[in-house]
């Protein structure tokens, strides 16, 4: 059974609550297949508790995000790295 998903831009609002930057532009590298690309290109599923983001190359879980009333959990064990673009220093 195929589940419907949206792209990684669905993570913009939830991740903005945790980080002070737009994380959809961050470059993630999949721990399973090595594919690298912006978080916005991940396939995000919301039928689980929280959001589950899968690699569009191999379909492995790269990121999980769950928000409770007083805390948020971010699991990125499916990513080798997460390169976060920063604004220029002033």
C-alpha positions as CSV (number, residue, x, y, z in Angstrom):
1,X,0.0,0.0,0.0
2,X,1.4,3.4,-1.0
3,X,1.0,6.2,1.4
4,X,0.7,9.8,0.3
5,X,3.5,12.2,1.1
6,X,4.4,15.9,0.7
7,X,7.8,17.4,0.1
8,X,10.2,18.5,2.8
9,X,8.8,22.0,2.8
10,X,6.2,20.6,5.2
11,X,9.0,20.7,7.8
12,X,9.6,24.5,7.5
13,X,7.1,25.5,10.3
14,X,7.8,22.7,12.8
15,X,11.6,23.1,12.5
16,X,11.4,26.9,12.7
17,X,10.0,26.3,16.2
18,X,13.3,24.6,17.2
19,X,15.8,26.5,15.0
20,X,16.0,30.2,14.3
21,X,16.6,29.5,10.6
22,X,14.7,28.0,7.7
23,X,15.9,24.4,7.8
24,X,14.4,23.4,4.5
25,X,17.5,24.8,2.8
26,X,19.8,22.7,5.0
27,X,21.7,20.0,3.1
28,X,21.1,16.5,4.5
29,X,23.1,13.4,3.5
30,X,21.3,10.1,3.7
31,X,23.1,7.5,5.9
32,X,21.7,4.7,3.8
33,X,22.4,5.6,0.2
34,X,24.7,8.7,0.5
35,X,22.3,11.0,-1.5
36,X,22.7,14.6,-0.5
37,X,20.1,17.4,-1.0
38,X,18.0,20.0,0.6
39,X,15.7,19.0,3.4
40,X,12.9,20.4,1.2
41,X,13.4,17.5,-1.2
42,X,12.7,14.8,1.4
43,X,9.3,13.0,1.3
44,X,7.4,13.8,4.4
45,X,4.7,11.5,5.8
46,X,2.3,12.6,8.5
47,X,0.3,9.4,9.1
48,X,2.7,8.4,12.0
49,X,3.0,10.2,15.3
50,X,4.8,13.4,14.2
51,X,6.4,13.8,10.9
52,X,8.6,11.2,9.2
53,X,10.9,12.4,6.4
54,X,12.3,9.7,3.9
55,X,15.0,9.9,1.3
56,X,13.6,10.3,-2.2
57,X,16.6,8.1,-3.5
58,X,16.2,5.0,-1.3
59,X,13.1,5.6,0.8
60,X,14.9,5.2,4.1
61,X,14.0,7.4,7.1
62,X,16.3,10.4,7.4
63,X,14.5,12.5,9.9
64,X,11.7,12.2,12.5
65,X,10.1,15.2,14.2
66,X,7.6,15.0,17.0
67,X,6.1,17.9,19.0
68,X,4.5,17.6,22.4
69,X,2.9,20.3,24.5
70,X,6.2,21.3,26.2
71,X,9.0,19.8,24.1
72,X,10.0,18.8,20.6
73,X,12.0,15.7,19.6
74,X,14.2,15.6,16.5
75,X,15.8,12.3,15.4
76,X,18.3,12.7,12.5
77,X,20.0,9.3,12.9
78,X,19.2,8.6,9.2
79,X,21.4,11.5,8.1
80,X,25.2,11.3,8.0
81,X,25.3,15.1,8.2
82,X,23.1,18.2,8.2
83,X,24.8,21.2,6.7
84,X,22.9,24.3,8.0
85,X,23.3,27.6,6.0
86,X,23.9,30.5,8.2
87,X,23.4,34.2,7.5
88,X,26.6,36.2,6.9
89,X,28.3,37.5,10.1
90,X,28.0,41.2,10.6
